[in-house]
Amino acid sequence: MDTTTLRQGRRQGRTAALTAVAALTAVTALAPMVWGTTYFVTTEMLPAGHPLFAGLARALPAGLVAVAIGAALSRATAARNGSAARALPRSAWWWKSAVLGTLNIGLFFPMLFISAERLPGGVAATLGAVGPLFVALLAVPVLRERLSVRRVAWGVAGVVGVGLVVLGPGARLDAAGVLAGLAGAVSMALGVTLTKRWGRPEGVGPVSAAGWQLTAGGLFLVPVTLVAEGLPPAIDGRAALGYLWLGLVGGLIAYVLWFRGIGRLPVTSVAFLAPLSPMVAAAIGVGVLGESLSGIQVAGFALALAAVLAGQLPPRGRRAVSAPVPAGVGASAPAPALAPIQRLQVAR
């Protein structure tokens, strides 16, 4: 085989790997984009004053359905391969699923909603956009990754971009709200990083792994919701459709896609997709609610999008491009980047 043929083979392999990574990244990005619709659904379709119940309705039913679907898939796979079916966690995966579900969902949601209640929506959204920075920092001790100054810089740019889009001139700060927002971002970042570190058990698909976490996070939210909000609100047809969207699309489908991406792509790259959530929420405000963007907000939108794209590039010095890790090596996700947030304040 001559040198020209070898070069062509390497070039084709690199192109195929880039295509596979780009396709998986695009599919994974659908999750935060779907989560960006949560603000619109919450404010336009759901009963007011029950944000924790909305989180519970998103997590627990979706988790139980995912566990059931995962069990059926596991039985089908076991029948084909002659192996044992696995629907529920075993051994250490009981407590690992509980920890990940609490960090990614159960703890994240209350902190998110406390922040949204005590701060203007723009401030809450900006605090949530700090999540990718925390992931980049946590990946150093937890995953033994080298800290990329370039990614940290783009992470800061993403925060600035989101802030320019959603922060209004009358934005105020509340200490408890700021602490809650930062705690939610840290909880999400730690959950994502530990998900990458622990992966998922051999023979367990992303649907089952997502179901374990959603169920664990939902069970954590049950007593929190009852104490904070009391009994569930009355649900009419419009609200039922809203909860169905949150649970089926924003919960089951979006989490499975996101968890699959976390398992097969670099964790920091996936975390950089999170700002897509407030960006989509802002876009819905313009396209559906009749709001408008100022010149500064358009510039912030462009800056945030540039940060998302730059976060997908490998750090300098890592020139080789490899195909995504095969399915079965990892599978979880951060909870929605920032949804629902209060008024996004997109050009009031």
Secondary structure, 3 states (H helix, E strand, C coil): CCHHHHHHHHHHHHHHHHHHHHHHHHHHHHHHHHHCCHHHHHHHHCCCCCHHHHHHHHHHHHHHHHHHHHHHHHHHHHHHHCCCCCCCCCCCHHHHHHHHHHHHHHCHHHHHHHHHHHCCHHHHHHHHCCHHHHHHHHHHHHHCCCCCHHHHHHHHHHHHHHHHHHCCCCCCCCHHHHHHHHHHHHHHHHHHHHHHHHCCCCCCCHHHHHHHHHHHHHHHHHHHHHHHHCCCCCCCHHHHHHHHHHHHHHHHHHHHHHHHHHHHCCHHHHHCCCCHHHHHHHHHHHHCCCCCCCHHHHHHHHHHHHHHHHCCCCCCCCCCCCCCCCCCCCCCCCCCCCCCCCCCCCCC
